[in-house]
Amino acid sequence: MAVEISSEVKRIAFLMMVFVTYNGVGDAAESTADIHFYGRWDLSDTSNPWCAWQGSTFAAEFEGRQISATLESDREEYIRVILDGDHRGSRRIRLAAGRRVYELANGVDLGRHRIEVVKETYSGRGRLYLRGLEAHGGEIISSERRRPRLRLQFYGDSNLAGNSLEHERDERGAEFSGCHYTFAGIVSRMLDAEYQNISVTGARILGSSNSVLSFFDRMDFYEAQPKWKFERFPADVCVLNIGANNANRNSKEEILRDYLILLRRLREVHPESHIVVMNGYGWDRNEPANYTDEVVRKFADDNTSRVIFPWLFNEWHGCEYDHAGMARFLAEHLETVCPDWKAIRSMDVLDGFGRNGDVANGSFEEVAPFGGFAWRYFQEGAIRVHDPAGSSAGEWFLRLPEKSQVHQPNPASKSRCYTYRLMLRSPDSGEAKIRIEFRDQHFRSEIEGAAQEFVFNLESEWREYSVRVESPGGTGEPSQDTWQIILRLVSNAGTVECDNVRLSEGGSVGRNP
């Protein structure tokens, strides 16, 4: 059992006080005294803890070869189980509606272990109840609650909630969504921080039933009561990632007004927090990222700042590797706010944003936990091939079957020269097409007449190919100037294999790269 009691009588009395028995569900439902809770949990009844928001976590230490939890979910949800801090080796478990016993770990080595269970999804009306935790052939061990060095509070919409986080073509549904590898989770692990992720699909600043102001203080989005007690989680940093759903619905003046109302309310409940207004640039020509600097100036609060990141995932939600890029932007910003907030761990997810003007993962050596490799695609079929002897750089390369393609966006500026270099080959005399597109600050708006295409007949051996293009000049309207360049690699015929893709910016038009 979980709790060491000096006598059987004391043990039985303790069970009567804090254990709850469920007929036919499990052998034991353990005391919450040795279970540590992170995120938004209702612990008013210690025998019946529940949560609703994604990212809510419970953790415990145990001895034994197996550990299971009795969970009750009002609807289908997903949890992530992390054993001994191995995030990359963690696994997801689908919860069915109802009360069931779930095996969290089995066949582990003898000794002391730590188990963490994260509520990955928040799929709709319903709560998750922890009914019991049992170590089989061992016991739950009393341990001090490990307090991370920082507390981070996040408010946002579907992107921060982790919609389609595990799919590169933006497929919806709980099976592709998750919280652990959103930028909230990634940056929290980088900073050794505890976090809350209070985000829902379609959320806006104000002016709707799912505005941040309507749910920021709730234990459950769908219920006005009970309210969250903010003194339980005195956040060091409060990140507000909201506004994309207000673009083209509200005027700039309305958005400015609503931002200030919301920020003043958040300051009331987070009096000591550093507030970060965080937005993506490139989502829309009228997006708040264009003027969140003005929002922060008007708020006139010395403990508030802004950060923007490039929206590099087209019309889709971010994948795990896009969130890693956002986490990097946020971590680097927070270090400028307070040097003591410097990241103390590296990211545990592939960064899908190109750095220093280059593409991300151009040699295909890295992969995100869900399997993505920082390149998007429309059709299934692109394969990372592990062949150390046959790769031109590293141990991996990309294989494209006939008529398939991959693409990757990167930031760009107007009237500049860009050069891509890449290694290509084909085992069956294939033909590769390289298409370079430019977009302005709107994810659906390709700049007309600016795309260029290059076609190459490939050989069986690796050969370097390069293409040089010039980005369009300015239009006089900054939001419609070039801000993104996209490389599309297409297999026109046969099989195309690719490796060691590089991008360089060679200065203004008229200069050699």
VOGU-3710 file (C-alpha; in Angstrom, 3 decimals, decimal comma):
1> maveissevk> 0,000/0,000/0,000  0,995/3,618/-0,406  1,195/4,914/3,141  3,389/3,406/5,875  1,348/2,988/9,081  2,930/1,739/12,321  0,085/-0,629/13,174  -2,744/-2,392/11,406  -5,314/-0,619/13,586  -3,986/2,793/12,652
11> riaflmmvfv> -3,875/1,680/9,049  -7,545/0,663/9,019  -8,588/3,881/10,761  -6,610/5,876/8,210  -8,244/4,012/5,367  -11,659/4,865/6,724  -10,751/8,539/6,844  -9,076/9,168/3,513  -9,535/6,157/1,225  -12,540/5,647/-0,967
21> tyngvgdaae> -13,569/2,163/-2,081  -15,167/1,582/-5,486  -16,904/-1,723/-6,071  -15,243/-3,758/-8,767  -12,909/-0,975/-9,849  -9,623/-1,528/-8,082  -8,026/-3,092/-5,024  -7,225/0,219/-3,417  -7,593/3,933/-3,871  -4,610/5,482/-2,151
31> stadihfygr> -4,388/8,559/0,066  -3,667/11,825/-1,701  -1,134/12,662/1,026  1,673/11,109/-1,018  0,424/12,283/-4,415  1,585/15,678/-5,645  -0,632/17,818/-7,846  0,426/20,407/-10,435  -1,843/22,657/-12,469  -5,487/23,373/-11,664
41> wdlsdtsnpw> -6,864/20,675/-9,381  -9,841/20,853/-7,061  -8,522/19,425/-3,803  -11,353/20,626/-1,579  -12,229/16,958/-1,040  -8,901/15,150/-0,692  -10,553/11,795/-1,339  -11,974/13,030/-4,630  -9,443/15,237/-6,507  -10,493/16,320/-9,979
51> cawqgstfaa> -9,291/18,546/-12,814  -10,530/19,714/-16,186  -7,801/21,820/-17,832  -5,113/20,262/-19,998  -1,671/20,171/-18,418  -3,020/19,262/-14,978  -0,655/16,657/-13,549  -0,318/14,312/-10,606  2,930/12,666/-9,559  4,146/10,182/-6,981
61> efegrqisat> 7,154/8,085/-6,074  6,860/4,343/-5,673  8,676/1,056/-5,280  7,530/-2,007/-7,152  7,457/-3,462/-10,648  4,051/-2,096/-11,613  1,823/0,885/-10,850  -1,770/1,570/-11,862  -4,293/4,359/-11,407  -8,034/4,276/-11,074
71> lesdreeyir> -9,343/7,177/-13,139  -12,827/8,346/-13,934  -13,371/10,491/-17,001  -16,639/12,038/-18,114  -15,621/11,605/-21,754  -12,840/10,240/-23,945  -9,576/11,978/-23,126  -5,842/11,303/-23,321  -3,209/11,265/-20,619  0,580/11,111/-20,901
81> vildgdhrgs> 2,580/8,923/-18,532  6,199/9,856/-17,736  8,399/7,435/-15,820  11,519/8,725/-14,064  11,583/11,982/-16,015  11,935/10,269/-19,411  9,793/12,641/-21,465  10,935/11,326/-24,833  10,100/7,813/-23,726  6,697/8,781/-22,325
91> rrirlaagrr> 3,507/7,271/-23,675  -0,069/8,364/-24,236  -3,075/6,426/-22,950  -6,618/6,884/-24,203  -9,175/7,180/-21,429  -12,655/5,874/-22,114  -15,658/7,524/-20,514  -16,353/6,008/-17,114  -14,284/4,611/-14,279  -11,465/2,198/-15,037
101> vyelangvdl> -8,104/0,982/-13,821  -5,212/1,965/-16,109  -1,772/0,410/-16,000  0,747/3,262/-15,927  3,969/1,236/-15,866  4,810/-2,450/-15,750  7,995/-4,491/-15,534  10,128/-1,624/-14,250  13,411/-2,274/-12,483  13,322/-2,769/-8,749
111> grhrievvke> 14,025/0,389/-6,830  12,572/3,828/-6,366  10,716/5,451/-9,290  8,720/8,579/-10,024  5,552/8,526/-12,105  3,907/11,635/-13,602  0,524/11,628/-15,297  -0,442/14,633/-17,433  -3,958/15,339/-18,656  -3,089/15,886/-22,306
121> tysgrgrlyl> -6,472/16,925/-23,691  -9,583/18,895/-22,784  -11,980/17,584/-25,404  -15,224/19,033/-24,145  -17,560/19,148/-21,188  -16,326/16,783/-18,514  -13,818/16,295/-15,732  -11,111/13,810/-14,803  -11,154/12,279/-11,324  -8,279/10,488/-9,646
131> rgleahggei> -9,910/7,644/-7,719  -6,828/5,699/-6,737  -3,149/4,964/-7,245  -1,618/1,585/-6,422  1,896/0,165/-6,583  1,694/-3,600/-7,112  4,249/-5,643/-5,221  5,512/-2,478/-3,568  4,230/0,802/-2,187  3,711/4,482/-2,816
141> isserrrprl> 6,547/6,291/-1,030  6,136/9,438/1,019  8,146/12,238/-0,570  8,387/15,987/-0,422  6,575/17,821/-3,171  9,257/18,961/-5,573  8,756/22,670/-6,120  10,114/23,862/-9,491  12,000/27,144/-9,350  9,356/29,124/-11,326
151> rlqfygdsnl> 5,606/29,211/-11,901  4,291/30,040/-15,368  0,674/30,877/-16,181  -0,574/30,630/-19,789  -3,809/31,840/-21,367  -4,551/31,169/-25,024  -6,598/29,663/-27,815  -6,550/26,391/-29,789  -2,892/26,615/-30,759  -1,739/26,867/-27,150
161> agnsleherd> -4,294/24,221/-26,173  -2,394/21,834/-28,466  -4,921/21,222/-31,239  -3,532/18,855/-33,922  -0,170/18,986/-32,146  0,737/15,512/-33,382  -0,237/15,815/-37,031  1,587/17,650/-39,823  -1,539/18,254/-41,900  -3,657/19,775/-39,139
171> ergaefsgch> -5,953/16,800/-38,532  -8,287/17,545/-35,652  -9,460/15,286/-32,843  -8,252/14,291/-29,410  -6,000/11,554/-30,810  -3,840/14,225/-32,496  -4,016/16,851/-29,740  -1,973/17,266/-26,599  -0,601/19,693/-24,068  2,728/18,287/-22,916
181> ytfagivsrm> 4,624/19,340/-26,051  3,005/22,745/-26,529  5,368/25,659/-26,070  3,901/26,049/-22,564  5,105/22,595/-21,595  8,412/22,788/-23,467  9,494/26,153/-22,087  8,428/25,150/-18,580  10,773/22,175/-18,687  13,535/24,402/-20,084
191> ldaeyqnisv> 13,121/26,810/-17,174  12,360/24,206/-14,486  8,886/25,667/-14,012  5,465/24,492/-12,971  2,744/25,726/-15,304  -0,964/26,050/-15,956  -2,317/26,055/-19,510  -5,745/27,706/-19,532  -6,566/27,681/-23,245  -9,541/26,704/-25,401
201> tgarilgssn> -10,407/26,480/-29,078  -11,725/29,693/-30,578  -10,781/31,823/-27,597  -10,750/35,585/-28,092  -9,613/38,526/-26,054  -13,119/39,715/-25,165  -16,538/39,851/-26,752  -17,596/36,196/-26,831  -18,652/33,374/-24,536  -15,140/31,933/-24,799
211> svlsffdrmd> -13,183/35,116/-24,282  -10,250/34,808/-21,912  -12,027/37,095/-19,484  -14,910/34,601/-19,269  -12,817/31,543/-18,304  -9,422/32,620/-16,914  -10,581/32,161/-13,306  -12,489/28,892/-13,691  -11,672/25,411/-12,519  -13,756/24,107/-15,417
221> fyeaqpkwkf> -14,365/26,071/-18,621  -17,966/24,853/-18,771  -18,939/25,758/-15,200  -18,909/29,197/-13,578  -18,256/27,609/-10,199  -16,032/26,754/-8,481  -13,553/29,545/-9,063  -9,795/29,053/-9,035  -7,979/30,533/-6,045  -5,057/32,435/-7,562
231> erfpadvcvl> -3,186/32,582/-4,272  -2,589/28,845/-4,686  -0,420/29,564/-7,725  1,441/32,894/-7,427  2,831/32,961/-10,962  6,219/34,484/-11,706  5,267/34,900/-15,379  1,856/35,216/-17,003  1,869/34,622/-20,789  -1,085/35,873/-22,829
241> nigannanrn> -1,105/34,269/-26,293  -4,398/35,467/-27,741  -5,791/37,588/-30,565  -5,653/35,482/-33,759  -9,391/34,789/-33,496  -10,064/38,520/-33,170  -8,369/39,396/-36,475  -10,949/40,390/-39,107  -13,706/40,227/-36,471  -12,759/43,344/-34,556
251> skeeilrdyl> -11,148/46,628/-35,501  -7,745/47,609/-34,226  -9,375/50,135/-31,905  -11,666/47,462/-30,452  -8,805/45,019/-29,979  -6,643/47,645/-28,280  -9,506/48,491/-25,934  -10,224/44,840/-25,129  -6,560/44,004/-24,563  -6,298/46,763/-21,983
261> illrrlrevh> -9,449/45,619/-20,176  -8,132/42,068/-20,040  -4,624/43,070/-18,958  -5,987/45,193/-16,115  -8,068/42,261/-14,884  -5,111/39,868/-15,122  -2,968/42,324/-13,188  -5,523/42,214/-10,369  -5,174/38,450/-9,948  -1,469/38,290/-10,848
271> peshivvmng> -0,176/41,332/-8,951  3,486/40,262/-8,904  3,706/38,407/-12,234  5,648/39,592/-15,228  3,013/39,639/-17,987  4,110/38,743/-21,516  1,870/39,584/-24,464  2,925/36,926/-26,990  1,675/36,768/-30,585  2,580/35,192/-33,895
281> ygwdrnepan> 3,546/37,428/-36,810  2,218/36,500/-40,236  -1,193/35,096/-39,351  -3,113/37,997/-40,814  -2,494/41,524/-42,137  -4,723/42,906/-39,374  -3,455/40,745/-36,548  -2,661/42,055/-33,057  1,037/41,192/-33,458  1,261/44,334/-35,595
291> ytdevvrkfa> 0,491/46,541/-32,633  0,987/44,647/-29,379  3,860/47,082/-28,785  1,189/49,782/-28,672  -0,895/47,622/-26,304  2,034/47,345/-23,885  2,792/51,062/-24,102  -0,811/52,000/-23,363  -0,980/49,524/-20,484  1,941/51,464/-18,953
301> ddntsrvifp> 2,958/48,690/-16,588  6,686/48,312/-15,981  6,271/44,593/-15,343  4,811/43,850/-18,790  6,525/43,088/-22,110  5,782/41,649/-25,542  7,329/39,029/-27,768  6,417/37,962/-31,291  7,346/34,820/-33,191  6,984/34,100/-36,927
311> wlfnewhgce> 3,865/32,148/-37,922  5,625/29,494/-39,996  2,975/26,780/-40,144  0,801/28,154/-42,936  -2,938/27,997/-42,248  -2,459/25,183/-39,746  -1,986/24,808/-36,030  1,544/24,253/-34,840  3,061/20,772/-34,567  5,320/19,782/-31,707
321> ydhagmarfl> 8,352/21,116/-33,558  6,639/24,458/-34,269  5,897/24,765/-30,560  9,570/24,134/-29,859  10,372/27,155/-32,007  7,855/29,244/-30,078  9,325/27,990/-26,810  12,775/29,129/-27,921  11,490/32,641/-28,698  9,785/32,834/-25,316
331> aehletvcpd> 12,760/31,458/-23,376  15,161/33,890/-25,021  12,783/36,769/-24,299  12,352/35,858/-20,630  16,109/35,806/-20,158  16,240/39,442/-21,319  13,526/40,293/-18,789  15,331/38,593/-15,911  18,774/36,971/-16,290  17,894/34,582/-13,454
341> wkairsmdvl> 15,214/33,107/-15,729  17,780/31,749/-18,158  16,903/28,282/-19,422  18,737/25,589/-17,488  17,751/22,693/-19,762  17,836/22,258/-23,518  14,622/21,721/-25,465  13,355/18,138/-25,511  11,716/18,641/-28,929  13,166/19,324/-32,364
351> dgfgrngdva> 13,074/23,077/-33,115  11,122/23,470/-36,360  12,029/27,132/-36,895  15,092/27,741/-39,052  17,888/29,569/-37,263  20,279/32,188/-38,592  18,408/32,287/-41,887  18,830/28,565/-42,563  16,174/25,850/-42,838  15,288/23,633/-39,889
361> ngsfeevapf> 16,557/20,050/-39,814  17,986/20,284/-43,328  19,824/16,977/-42,972  16,776/15,224/-41,494  18,804/13,989/-38,526  16,253/14,961/-35,874  12,671/13,961/-35,223  9,968/15,252/-32,870  8,441/12,874/-30,297  5,403/12,200/-32,502
371> ggfawryfqe> 7,600/11,454/-35,528  7,508/14,739/-37,442  10,758/16,094/-38,832  10,046/19,845/-39,288  8,858/19,649/-42,904  5,193/19,801/-43,881  3,449/17,753/-46,547  0,056/17,301/-48,192  0,223/13,638/-49,177  1,361/10,685/-47,118
381> gairvhdpag> 4,525/9,001/-48,272  7,550/11,105/-47,329  9,953/8,865/-45,399  13,039/9,524/-43,278  15,518/6,801/-44,191  18,225/5,691/-41,785  21,288/4,749/-43,813  24,580/5,985/-42,337  26,592/4,571/-45,228  24,278/5,907/-47,913
391> ssagewflrl> 23,486/9,354/-46,493  25,342/12,357/-47,883  25,429/14,094/-44,491  24,880/12,383/-41,164  22,875/9,185/-40,943  19,456/10,094/-42,359  17,970/11,394/-45,597  14,488/12,012/-47,027  12,810/9,794/-49,629  9,888/11,089/-51,705
401> peksqvhqpn> 7,799/8,630/-53,735  6,562/9,803/-57,132  4,114/12,757/-57,038  4,707/13,467/-53,342  6,184/16,626/-51,878  7,365/18,375/-48,723  7,717/22,060/-47,942  9,164/24,369/-45,306  8,561/28,107/-44,755  11,176/30,500/-43,417
411> pasksrcyty> 11,159/34,231/-42,677  12,152/36,509/-45,558  12,341/40,188/-46,451  11,576/42,186/-49,568  14,146/42,779/-52,315  16,660/40,214/-51,094  18,584/37,367/-52,746  18,115/33,824/-51,429  20,000/30,663/-52,352  19,008/27,086/-51,589
421> rlmlrspdsg> 21,571/24,311/-51,819  20,578/20,677/-51,484  21,813/17,193/-52,229  19,578/15,136/-54,531  19,641/11,724/-56,166  17,239/9,145/-57,595  17,549/5,343/-57,790  15,262/5,270/-60,858  16,210/8,349/-62,931  13,592/10,504/-61,250
431> eakiriefrd> 12,780/14,133/-61,832  12,691/16,688/-59,016  10,928/20,032/-59,030  11,932/22,819/-56,684  9,331/25,551/-56,321  10,123/28,722/-54,389  7,155/30,806/-53,241  6,846/34,065/-51,356  4,026/35,142/-49,083  3,119/38,401/-47,459
441> qhfrseiega> 1,703/38,758/-43,969  -1,304/36,545/-44,488  -1,010/32,790/-44,377  -3,135/32,201/-47,478  -1,707/34,990/-49,612  0,996/33,885/-52,043  2,509/36,904/-53,777  1,260/36,682/-57,325  3,870/36,196/-60,014  6,748/35,793/-57,555
451> aqefvfnles> 7,049/31,988/-57,522  9,888/30,347/-59,446  10,268/26,683/-60,417  13,343/24,623/-61,237  13,302/21,078/-62,644  16,233/18,667/-62,447  16,785/15,216/-63,917  18,549/13,290/-61,193  21,384/10,787/-61,199  21,818/7,726/-59,008
461> ewreysvrve> 24,636/9,339/-57,022  24,342/12,309/-54,687  24,881/15,644/-56,387  24,543/19,184/-55,072  21,977/21,429/-56,753  21,460/25,120/-56,057  18,792/27,650/-56,957  18,963/31,402/-56,483  15,902/33,636/-56,332  15,036/37,251/-55,585
471> spggtgepsq> 12,188/38,230/-53,304  9,632/40,772/-54,570  10,093/44,451/-53,837  7,894/46,452/-51,542  4,284/47,392/-52,195  4,171/50,475/-50,010  2,034/48,581/-47,486  4,345/46,877/-44,945  1,887/44,089/-44,098  1,806/43,114/-47,793
481> dtwqiilrlv> 5,568/43,058/-48,281  7,479/39,783/-48,418  7,852/38,157/-45,006  8,023/34,435/-45,832  9,850/32,218/-48,342  8,690/28,635/-48,927  10,707/25,810/-50,451  8,630/23,025/-52,020  10,405/19,869/-53,094  8,288/17,743/-55,439
491> snagtvecdn> 8,926/14,346/-56,990  7,669/14,895/-60,552  8,685/11,394/-61,625  10,276/8,410/-59,966  11,740/8,405/-56,474  13,543/11,510/-55,249  15,966/11,396/-52,334  17,136/14,557/-50,589  19,698/15,484/-47,958  21,630/18,434/-46,509
501> vrlseggsvg> 19,279/21,286/-47,478  20,683/24,761/-46,739  19,368/28,283/-47,175  21,448/31,452/-47,291  20,513/35,096/-47,689  22,904/36,958/-49,955  21,999/40,578/-49,422  19,981/43,046/-51,466  18,874/42,423/-55,028  21,759/43,124/-57,391
511> rnp> 24,448/41,660/-55,118  25,891/38,198/-55,526  25,204/35,711/-52,702
//
